[in-house]
């Protein structure tokens, strides 16, 4: 009988979740419409300085039961509309899928429209709580993801699955409580013990397929530290852990695992496997050289046991995209010259 009771409880919870989603959507639409009304009145000079304050006082005096419509709340609604109205076609589908608390965090902590759009989509897809969203913003998830995407090797770009914005340049494992000196086995077991937080960091589209996964080639056994599966990419992801600085020879080991997975373990409907090498540290130029002639789709990232300074990530992004822009301009110039 307990299984049947569980099914009933599941039906109740599903219905409650749908109701909460509908209520949230109505609330966000209300704030959008109020913000639009105020913004348009101000833009047409129909409302001057102090009119919003008068509106807040009017609501407080005549409708004290309406919460959240004080001066600060009304200006936040105007900011909400003003910020996303130019992007409405791009973000309208996700605006009502996240809470007002998460909207306020994104509006107050993100500096660019690209960053805001990134966290809107992530919040909707990953179902972030307010605490989880705060953690992702503090850890520079936007910068770490954009850095990884910008540095994807040709072998990854040529995959049938779209790997952009899936992986990170650096992974933050501040939750592991590992000592400075730890082994690969220590790191692996700590990640498994904190699996829910690990998958929050990687993205919830990942699921754990196994640890110390044995693959047999010839008469020899080999073991993959962690094997993940990405539901959207529909592929296996072999994770190799290194507690040392990246070395080019690490690539060969991971490439071997990928070949074995694709030959002997990948199902017919699945896409080619991807390798993720997690190191204690890495030097970008060494990684670039090591991957330049590799035919296997492999990514190299480092991990940190504490939150990364966002200013360092922003500087790294500025340096990387500053280096990319001249290359794009050169290619554009070359194409014009060729056409002539």
Buried (B, 14 or more C-beta within 10 A) or exposed (E): EEEEEEEEEEEEEEEEEEEEEEEBEEBBEEBBEBBBBBBEBBEEEEBEEEEBEEBBEEBEEEEEEEEBBBBEBBBBBBBBBBBBEEBEEEBEEBBBBBBBEBBBBBBEBBEEBEBBBBBBBBBBBBEBBBEBBBBBBBBBBBBBBBBBBBBBBEBBEEBEBEBEBBBBBBBBBBBBEBEEEBEBEBBBBBBEEBEEBBBBBBBEBBEBBEBEBEBEEEEEEEEBBBBBBBEEBEBBBBBBBBBEEBEEEBBEBBBBBBBBBBEEBBEEEBBBBBBBBBBBEBEBEBBEEBBEEBEBBBBBBBBBBEEBEBEEBBEBBEEBEEEEEEEEEEEEEEEEEEEE
